Amino acid sequence: MKVLVTGGAGYIGSTVSNYFIDRGHEVTIIDNLSTGSIKNLPKKAIFYKNDISNIKAMNKIFIKKKFDIVFHFAALINNEESIKFPKKYYVNNYKKAKVFFDCCIDNNINKFIFSSTAGVYGNRNKKVNENDKLQPMSPYPKSKLKLEKYLIKKKDKVRCVILRYFNVAGSDKKLRCGFNIRKGYNLILNLCAATLKNKTFIINGNDYKTPDGTTIRDYIHVEDLAQIHLLIANLILKKRVFKIFNCGYGNGFSVKEILQKFILISKNKINFKIGKRRNSDIVISIANSQKLVREIKWKPKYNNLNYLLKSSLNWYKKNINLK
């Protein structure tokens, strides 16, 4: 399989790229390195440093190389930043991506996997299904939903699967790539910093309508997510499909539960304090992934919170002293 990966220097894109290369597939990566790290790039991947909206550069690549399928990861993902700079997220996550997809279609490339977000559902007090009402609460998920709608309009011309990720964590098994340890907007990243750098961990609000007052999330290991991409790619290459799937385990853990588990795993004391609620924070976000399990026979390998947190901590430990 010849795969084109946008955003392949990022956390999920690089992990998926390694996963495919390990199984004998050819991977080409396009990334402008605005948020991704060149250290994440797999050694065996073909790499082009380009912006996906640069049509001239894309056309040159498409003339030179042929691809069976495209994985679109390239996006800005900081929800808090999106509230401050909504236009930036609209341009990067929607307008540039639209230009890229149009360019692909013009070059007879019509098989796509698009990484969307569970944020499109907004607040729910139950597990969410793919056909539930969509109520994104901030510019980041709104930009993802807008691109979903664009792809849906193209469904007669493309084979496409939209994957709505819940909270992705963990790292590549060989610790070759992982999350950026200097971008402090991720819960587990902040816990790693609190554990190993003695930083104070801030719980953003403890008065939500949940059992312990803190928000609840569904976490999925990045290696299981990589496996999903392989199963989906095989599906798309076999038959004409247009589908949407939730990607999560269906287990909800509160911030306090994750904190206590992290203390046990790290065997370190973690200093924490209660901070203010953040704008547009979702209270509960848990996936119903039965459609995914049923239709692609997905069997997760790493549905274990201890393993998920340990592999995140191991990645942080490996990179803590890197400049």
PyMOL commands that set and color helices and strands:
alter all, ss='L'
color gray80, all
select helices_A, chain A and resi 11-22+38-40+55-64+79-84+86-106+118-121+139-153+187-196+222-238+255-266+290-296+305-319
alter helices_A, ss='H'
color red, helices_A
select strands_A, chain A and resi 2-6+26-30+46-48+69-72+111-117+159-165+167-169+201-204+216-217+219-221+242-247+253-254+272-275+284-285
alter strands_A, ss='S'
color yellow, strands_A
deselect
rebuild
show_as cartoon
